[in-house]
Amino acid sequence: MDLGVDFAGVRFKNPIVAASGTFGFGSEYCEYYDLSKLGGICVKGLTAAPRLGNAPPRIAETPMGMLNSVGLQNPGIDAFIKDELPTMRRYGTVIIANVSGETVEQYAAMAKKLSDAGVDMIEVNVSCPNITKGGMQFGTSPDSVAAVTEAVKSNSSAPVMIKLSPNVTDIAEMALAAQSAGADAVSLINTILGMKIDTATRKPILHNNIGGLSGPAVFPIAVRMVWQVSNAVKIPVMGMGGVMDGDNAIEMMLAGAGIIGVGTACIADPYAPLRIIEEIKLYLSKNSIDEVCGLTGKVILN
């Protein structure tokens, strides 16, 4: 069987990608297994300057998921290119750099640096709910989505994928704006805004009060949005949001995703991506399917 996927001009050996924010730069996970077995790694969100992130507490467990308000803690784009990227290239898998900016110009400058450094793809985060500048403020308006997309595309020779926010009225409208501005792909969903309160203290658990909800609780919402977007645009879709097993991954592909991001599952089980790949193989074998890419968008509607 063929697990390979051609996605936005990039060849993935299989459709499973470690999603941004839960896999760091791969250095911790490579102690567990050979990262070349993954379809790709989407690195922790990068910013122009180093960020310490938000004050703790910034993680809270919820039924069927977790809230995070980490706030894009990262060493900055220059340190990533100098210290992390050379090692990541040796992993033998697709490297997707995730970037978040405070201005359109900042997004453009980061895209130029990463493109020149030779990353395989750039994921543009216009949907982070845990920072006060940039992030989600760009992802809630079609005009700003288009402006960021156009600026990044003008400064990148690498394919550009726009990461969309679910915290909008019409996510398909945002995807169409990205497509019209030249995006090569879109990814969705980012986390959904949530809150958890300690009833003993009557205070929010998170120092930032609110955070992004991820995990199995958001999966049906993610599937619905992937289906809506994939039917609205002609560019490929990377689906993510609560994928915990191979059946979830197959469901997301049937909804229209070409590749799948696995995030929160990696925190619960470092081996989750490998297990999901094996479960996809089992599904293909049981159903006499030769190519995994043939599943994309093949949901049979009522």
N, C-alpha and C positions, 0 to 999 in steps of 0.2 A: 504494500500500500504506500501511497505517496502522501507524506505529511507536509510537504513543502507548499509555501504560499508566496505568490508574487503580490506585493502590496506596495502601491505608490512607487513602483520602480525599484523596490528593494526585495531581494529574495530572502525569505525566512525559512529555515530548515523545518520548522513546525510553527503552528500558530500561537504558541504560548509565550507571552512576554511578561517578565517581572515588572509590575507597575511601579511608577515613580512614587517615592516617599516611603516605601516599605522594604526596599532592597538595598538602600544606600548606594554604594558604588560596587557592590558585589563582594567586597573583601571579606566580610563575615561569612557569607554563604559559601564561598569557595572552599572553606574549611570542611564543609559537609559533603560537597559533590562537585563534579566536573561541570562548570557553567556552560561549556560548549554544547551541552545537551538541551539548553534552552533555545527557543526561537529568537529571543532578544532580551535585552535589559534596558529598561527606561530608568535613567539615573535619577537620583534625588534632585528635587527642584533646585536649579541654580539661579543666583542673582548676581548683579554686577559687582557688588561688594560682599564680603563675608557677613553672615547673619548668625546671631546667637539664638534667634527664634524667640518665642514668647516665654514668659515666666511660667514656672510650674505652679500647680498641677496642670498638665496639658494633654493628658490621656485619661479617658474614663471608659470603663466597660459598660455596655448596655445589653439588654436582652437581644440576642441575635446580631450583635455588632459592637462597634466602639465609636466613641467620639474622640476627635483629636483637634488640638489647637496648637500644634507644634510651631507653626509660623515660619516654615521654610528655613530652618536651621541648615546652613551649608557653608563650605569654606570659601565660596565665591568662584566665579567662572575662571579667573586666571589660575587659581590654585588647582582647580579641577583639571584644566588643560595641562598644567605642568606636572602635577603629582599623581593624578588618578587615571587620566585617559591612557597613558602609555601602558599601564598595567591592564586596564580593561580591554585594550586591543588584543591582548594575549589570551583572552577568554574564548576567542573563536566563535563569537556570536554577534548578532546585530546590536550596535550601540545607539540608543536613542537618547539625545540630550534634552532634558526638560528645562525650560527657561521661564522666568517670571520677571517682569519689569515694572517700573513705576511710571515710565513714559513710553510713548511710541518710539522715540529715538533710542531709548535704552534697549528696548527689544531688538531694534535693528542692529545696534552695535554688537550685542551679544550673539546674534545670529551670524554676523560676519566672522567673529572670532571662532565660533564653533565650526562653522562651515570650512574655514581655512584650516582648522585643526584636524579635519577629516572625520567628523562623526558621520554615521550612516544616515541619520534622520534627526530633525529637530521637532520636538513637541512643544508647542507654544501654549503656556498655561495662562489662559485668560479667565480662569475660573476658581482660583484659590480663595476660599472664604475666610482664611485665618490671618490675613495681613491687612493693614489699614490703608496702604497705598498700592495701586496697581491691582493685579489679581482680578477678583470678581467684578470690579468696577468696569473693566474692559469687556467682560463677557456678558453683560446684561443689556447691551445695546448693539443692534446690527451695524450701526455706523462705526462704533469703536472696534468691534470685531473685524470689520473690513479694513479699517485703518491699520491695525496691528498686523493683520495678515499681509497686506500689501507691502508694508515696510519690511517685514521679515523676508518675504519672497524676493524682494529687490536686493537683499543683502546675503542671500544664501544660495549656494549651488547644491546643497543637500535638500532632499524632499522636506516639505514643511507640513506638519500635522497640527491642527488647532484643537486644543483640549477644551471642550465645552462645559458650561455650568448647567446643572439641572435646576438651579434656583432662578428660573425664568418662566415666563408665561408660555412661550412657544420656542422650544429648543430647535425645531426644524428651521425656523426663521434665522436663527443664529448660524446654523450649519450652511444655509443657503448664502448668507452674507460672506462666510469664509470661502465658500466655493467661488462666488462671484469675484472675490479679490485674489484668486489664484491659488488657494490652498490645495495641496496634493492629497490631503486626507483630513479626517476629523477623528477625534477620540472622545469617548463619553461612556459613563458619566463621572464627573468629579463628585466629591462628597456633598451630601444634603445637609443644610444647616439644622442643628439640633441643640438641645440643652438638657442638662441633668442637674437636679437640685438635691442636696443633702438635707433630708427632712429634720435631722437632729440639730443642725446649725442654721437651717433655712437659707443657706448660701449655695450658689452654684458650685459644683465640683471643680469645674475648670476655672483657672484664674482669669481667663478671657471671657468668662460667662457662657459663651456659646462656642460651638466647634462644628467640625464636619463629621457627619455620620457615615460610616462605611460598614461593610460586612453583609451577611445574608439578608438582613432586614431591608436593604435597598435593592436587592436583586430584581424583583419583579418590576420596579420602577425603571431600572436600567434597561431591562429587556424591552419594555414598552418604548422607551426613548430611542434605543438603537433601531428598533423597527420603524418608528416614525421618521427618523433621520435618514436611514438607508433608503427609504421610499421617496424621500424628498430630493436627495442629491445624487450625482453621478460619480462622485469621488468615493474611494473606499472608506470604511468605518472600522476603527478599532473599538471593540466593546469591552467595558469593564464595569465593575460595581457589584460586589458580593459574590463573585465566582469562587466557589469553594471546591468543586469537584468536576469530573469530566462531563457529567450530565449537564451541569450548569454551562460549561463551555460550549457544548453542542447546542444547547438551547439558544445561547447568545449568537452563535453562528447562523442558526436557522432564522433568527430575527433579522440578520443582515450583516453581522460583523465578519470581517475578513481575518482579523487576528484578535487575540483575547488578552487583556491585561489581568494579571492575578496579583492582588495587593494584600488585603487584610489576611487572606488565607496564609500568606507567608509568615505572618507574625504568629499565628496559631500553630503552624506546622512548616518548618523550613523546607521540608521535602514536598510541599504541596504542588509546586509546578511540575515536578517530575511525575508525581502520582497522577496528575491531571492528564499529562501527555500519554501515559500508559492507559488510562481509562478511555481516552479518545481512540487509541489504537484498538482497544477491545470493542468499542462501539462500531467502528468501521468494519472490523472482522465479522462481528455478529450480523451486520446488516449488508454484507457483501458490497461494501463501498470501497472503491480503489483510491479515490483522491479526496482528501479532507476539504479542499477548496470547493468541491461540488456541493457542500452543505450550505454555503453562504446564501442567505435569502430564500431558502427553499421551504419556509414555513407554509403549510397548507391551511389557508384561512377557512373559517366556517362560512 
